[in-house]
Amino acid sequence: MCYAPTQDAADETKEAFYNQLENTLNMAGRGDLVVCLGDFNAVSGLTRIARDVTIGPHGSGTMNDNSERMVAFCRKTGMRIGGSWFRRKDIHRLSWYSNDGHTKKEIDHVLVNTRWNSLMNCRVYRSLEFPSDHRPVVATIKIHIKVKRQTTCKDMKRFNSYALKETATARKFRDKIKDI
């Protein structure tokens, strides 16, 4: 989870935030599923470049400096902006409502790396248990877990347990166990 600097913050603060976030993401393994949740104080925008998987067909808002930084970060690190991939009514898209009652934006995001096609749903819910100007963003992620098969050893000695059904063999086995 992360909290990005606001639009009014200094450029150095914004650069430091995205550098630290990138360093944190680089610690993940190449094949790992990476999910980044946060208040990015940025909208995804409506501009979509052909064959670009960062912003989906349902982005929102007018881009500003924070938006451009977030999208550039996503392109650099191979992340998708989850909410932009699903068509939603505004009540299920907009995650921040200002105190003036008129300004509302989609500034809280779920970012998922593009290596996995695991994001099934991403939407905003309208209620929280405590007062806040933000609404919760919830994502549904599908994960396929492969079972790693244990390799068998060719040199491993196998025992014939059926031989213990014979009375003489069972008696010999019992005597050997008692001696130990």
N, C-alpha and C positions, 0 to 999 in steps of 0.2 A: 504494500500500500504506500501511496506517496501523496504529497501535497505540494503542488507546483507554486512558484511565486506568482503573485498577481500581475496584471498588466502594468501597474505602476512601479513595480520593482526594478532595480537597476539591472542593466544587461549582464553585468558580471555575476549577479546572483542567479539569473536565469541560466547562464552558461554553466555555472558551477552545479546547479541542480541537474541539468541534463547530462553533464559529464559523470556525476556520481551515479545517476540512474543507469547510464550505459555501462559503467564499470560493474555495477551490481548485476546487470543482466549478463555480462560477459562471464560471470562466475558459473552460470548454468552450463550444463553439458550440451554438446551439439544436438543430441537427439531428445533433449528434455522438452516438455511442454512448459512454456513460460506464460504466466498470466500476471498482468500488472494492473492493479486497481488503484484509482486515485482521482483526486480533484486536480485536474490539469489546468483549470482556469482558461480553457481554450475550447473553441468549437471545431468540429471536423470540417466545416465548410461544404459548399456545393460543388466545387471544382474537382473534377475527377479526370485523371490522365488515363488514356487507353492502356490497358494491360497492367495497370497499377493496382495492387491488391491491398494497399494501405487504407484507402477510403472506399467504402462501399457505395452503391447507387443511391443511398438514402441519407446522405450527410445533411447537416443543418447549419444555419447561421452564416454570418459574414466573417471571414477570416481576419485576424489581427496578428500582431507580432507573436503572441503566445501560441496562436493556432499554427502559424508557419513553423515555429520551433518544434511543436509537438509532432506535426506531420513530417518534418525533416528527420526528427528522432526516430519515428516509426519506420520511415523508409530506410534509414541507415541500419537499424537493428532488425529489420524484417518483422515488424509487428503490424497487426491489423487493428483498426478502431472498431470495436465490436458493435456499438450502437448504429453505425452507419450502414450495416449490412442488412438491417431489418426494417421493413416499412411499419411505422407506428403512428398513431395519433399523437398529437403534441402532449397530451396528458401522460402518455407512456414513453415519451422521448425526452422532454425537458426536465432537467434534474436540479435546477437552481431557480428560485423565485426571490426577487429582491423585496425589500420592505416597502417599496413604493406601490407594489401590487400590479405593476405593468411590465416590468422587465423580467424576462425569463429566458434561460439559455440551457443548452446541453453542454455543461462543462465538466461533469463527472463521467469518467470513461472506464471501460474494461478493454485493455489491450491484450491481444493474444498473438503469439508468434505464428508466422505463416507456414511454418513447417508442418503443422498439424491442422487438419480440417475438423476441429473439435468443437467449435462454437455453434451451439444449436439454437440459442435464443439469448437476447439481451434486451432488457426493458427496464423502465423506471416504475416503481410502485409509489402510490400516492400517500402513504401514511407511515409514520414512525411512532415509537412509544414515547418519544421526547420531542420537545419543540426544536425545530431546525429550519433554516432556509434552504437546506438541501434535501432532496428526496433520494431514497435508496435505489441504486442501480444493481440489478440482479441478472446474472448470466447463468445459463445452463450449458454445461460443458460435458461432452461425451468422450470418455477415455476407453480405449481398447488396451487391455493389459495382456501381454503374451506371457504364457507360462514358460519359464526356462527349464527345459528338460535336463535332468541330471544324466551325465554321461556314465555309461556302464564301463566297468573296468574288465578287460578281457582276462586278466590274470587272477581275478577274484575266484577263490575256491568255493564251489557250491556244495552244499550238504544235501544228502538224500534223506529228507525227513520221513519219507514213507517207510524206510527201513526200520524205523522205531516201532512200527506196528507188529513186527516179528518179535516174539517173546524173548528169544535168545539175544537179539541185538539190543532190545530195550533194557534187559538185565545188565549187559556189559556197559551200556551207557550210564545207567544208574550207579553202578559200582565205580566207574571212572569219576563221576561227579562227586561221590562221597569221599574219594581219595583227595580231592582238591580242597 
